[in-house]
């Protein structure tokens, strides 16, 4: 059985570059959606509109309020082996089961995010530049998000 090659990408900010890999093998719906939005340049210039210290940083709202999305929703994927919120994990934000779209968050730690296991879809993790998530503040811009 061959191992799935995980998609790699980068989120560029003024504070540095967050390198990530996506869970193609564990959250294929969320990953395909994220890759589609990246390919369309959707995230370029959007802000981290919601930052809660020692919890998470959230971005992906096209109007910067936390109420916007891409105009459609995707289903949650909550049963996979990688569905654990921990430091650097990328997870889909939503307003209820199966209402994710473009907004996502990156966890600061396990202790304050483990209650999200089984509620939000984990679809990737930061693999480089992890300390940058601690420097991100509300309003900081994702200059570009790319697949490498």
C-alpha positions as CSV (number, residue, x, y, z in Angstrom):
1,X,0.0,0.0,0.0
2,X,1.5,3.3,-1.0
3,X,1.6,6.2,1.4
4,X,-0.3,9.4,0.4
5,X,1.9,12.3,-0.4
6,X,0.7,15.3,1.6
7,X,0.3,18.7,-0.1
8,X,2.6,21.4,1.2
9,X,2.0,25.1,1.2
10,X,2.8,28.5,2.7
11,X,1.0,31.4,4.3
12,X,3.1,34.6,3.8
13,X,2.7,37.3,6.4
14,X,4.8,40.4,7.3
15,X,5.9,38.5,10.4
16,X,7.2,35.5,8.4
17,X,6.1,32.5,6.4
18,X,4.1,29.6,7.9
19,X,4.9,26.4,6.1
20,X,2.2,23.7,6.3
21,X,1.2,20.3,5.1
22,X,-2.4,19.3,4.4
23,X,-4.1,16.1,5.6
24,X,-4.9,14.8,2.1
25,X,-5.2,11.4,3.6
26,X,-7.5,12.3,6.5
27,X,-9.7,15.2,5.5
28,X,-10.0,15.1,1.7
29,X,-13.1,17.3,1.5
30,X,-11.6,20.1,3.5
31,X,-8.2,19.8,1.8
32,X,-9.7,19.9,-1.7
33,X,-11.7,23.0,-0.7
34,X,-8.7,24.7,0.8
35,X,-6.5,23.9,-2.3
36,X,-9.3,25.2,-4.6
37,X,-9.6,28.5,-2.7
38,X,-5.8,28.9,-2.7
39,X,-5.6,28.2,-6.5
40,X,-8.2,31.0,-7.0
41,X,-6.2,33.5,-4.8
42,X,-9.1,33.7,-2.4
43,X,-6.9,34.1,0.7
44,X,-4.4,36.6,-0.7
45,X,-4.8,39.9,1.2
46,X,-7.3,38.6,3.8
47,X,-6.7,39.1,7.5
48,X,-6.5,37.1,10.6
49,X,-9.7,38.7,11.8
50,X,-10.0,36.8,15.1
51,X,-7.0,36.2,17.4
52,X,-7.5,34.8,20.9
53,X,-4.2,34.5,22.7
54,X,-3.2,31.0,23.9
55,X,-6.1,29.6,21.9
56,X,-6.0,30.3,18.1
57,X,-5.7,32.6,15.1
58,X,-8.5,32.7,12.6
59,X,-8.6,33.9,9.0
60,X,-10.4,33.3,5.7
61,X,-13.3,35.7,6.0
62,X,-13.6,37.7,2.7
63,X,-15.1,40.7,4.5
64,X,-12.9,40.6,7.7
65,X,-15.9,40.3,10.1
66,X,-16.0,36.6,10.7
67,X,-19.4,36.3,9.0
68,X,-18.3,35.8,5.4
69,X,-17.4,32.8,3.3
70,X,-17.0,31.5,-0.2
71,X,-20.8,31.3,-0.9
72,X,-21.1,27.6,-0.2
73,X,-20.5,25.1,2.6
74,X,-18.6,21.8,3.0
75,X,-19.2,18.8,5.2
76,X,-17.2,18.2,8.3
77,X,-14.8,15.3,8.5
78,X,-14.5,14.3,12.2
79,X,-13.6,10.6,12.4
80,X,-10.1,10.4,10.9
81,X,-6.9,9.4,12.8
82,X,-5.5,13.0,12.6
83,X,-8.5,14.7,14.1
84,X,-6.8,16.1,17.1
85,X,-6.4,19.8,17.8
86,X,-2.8,20.6,18.8
87,X,-0.2,23.3,18.4
88,X,0.0,24.4,14.8
89,X,-3.0,22.4,13.6
90,X,-5.2,24.0,10.8
91,X,-8.9,23.4,11.4
92,X,-12.1,24.5,9.7
93,X,-14.1,27.2,11.4
94,X,-17.9,26.9,11.1
95,X,-21.1,28.0,12.6
96,X,-22.5,24.5,13.1
97,X,-22.0,21.0,11.7
98,X,-21.4,20.9,7.9
99,X,-21.3,24.8,7.6
100,X,-17.5,25.2,6.9
101,X,-16.4,27.2,3.9
102,X,-13.3,29.4,3.8
103,X,-12.6,30.3,7.4
104,X,-10.0,28.3,9.2
105,X,-8.0,28.6,12.4
106,X,-4.5,27.6,13.6
107,X,-4.3,26.3,17.2
108,X,-1.8,27.7,19.7
109,X,-1.7,24.6,21.9
110,X,-3.4,21.3,22.8
111,X,-4.6,22.2,26.3
112,X,-6.9,25.0,25.2
113,X,-8.2,23.4,21.9
114,X,-8.7,19.7,22.7
115,X,-12.4,20.3,23.4
116,X,-12.7,21.0,19.6
117,X,-11.8,17.4,18.7
118,X,-14.8,15.8,16.9
119,X,-16.4,19.3,16.4
120,X,-14.1,20.9,13.8
121,X,-12.2,19.3,10.9
122,X,-8.4,19.3,11.3
123,X,-7.1,19.5,7.8
124,X,-3.4,20.3,8.1
125,X,-0.6,21.4,10.4
126,X,2.1,24.0,10.4
127,X,5.5,22.4,9.7
128,X,7.8,25.5,9.7
129,X,7.6,28.9,11.2
130,X,5.5,27.7,14.1
131,X,6.5,30.5,16.4
132,X,5.0,33.0,14.0
133,X,1.5,32.0,15.1
134,X,2.3,33.5,18.5
135,X,3.2,36.8,16.9
136,X,0.0,37.2,14.7
137,X,-2.4,39.8,15.9
138,X,-5.9,40.7,14.8
139,X,-5.8,42.5,11.4
140,X,-2.5,40.9,10.3
141,X,-2.7,40.2,6.6
142,X,-2.2,36.9,4.7
143,X,-0.2,38.5,1.9
144,X,-0.4,35.3,-0.1
145,X,-1.2,31.6,0.4
146,X,0.4,29.2,-2.0
147,X,0.8,25.5,-2.7
148,X,4.5,24.6,-3.2
